[in-house]
Amino acid sequence: MATTTTQTYQATHRFARISVRKLLPILDLIRGKFADDAVDVMRYLPHRGARMIEKVLKSAMANAEDRGVRNVGDLVISDSRGEGGPMFKRLMPRARGMAYMIRRRSSHIIIGLSDYDTLAAAPGARDDRD
């Protein structure tokens, strides 16, 4: 039985000073797209998180190019996820001697690129090409 290995090129931004909740809709937007199309989408989004995701995406493309991929624009975003990072915790004084907790959230941004042909040949894959 022959097994096919999918080559994945990955980049991460750890401890990004933005809440993961603000990143998730943007990450959902680019998942499954070609890398060139995703860079174009990120360029015109007005969100601060889009700048961070764009840098991670370009880093993943550079990692693929460094490993010998000829046309990195034809790679597909197979893995785009955001995970919660550590929090800075502060206390905000409130009325009658109480205090509220302020949580300064951070996140980890992970983007993985794969070749379209090996991704489509994987079992359980669906065709989303437009």
Sequence and secondary structure as in RCSB ss.txt:
>XXXX:A:sequence
MATTTTQTYQATHRFARISVRKLLPILDLIRGKFADDAVDVMRYLPHRGARMIEKVLKSAMANAEDRGVRNVGDL
VISDSRGEGGPMFKRLMPRARGMAYMIRRRSSHIIIGLSDYDTLAAAPGARDDRD
>XXXX:A:secstr
       EEEEEEEEESS HHHHHHHHHHHTTSBHHHHHHHHHH   HHHHHHHHHHHHHHHHHHHTT S GGGE
EEEEEEEEE   EEEEEE GGG EEEEEE  EEEEEEEEEHHHHHHSTT      
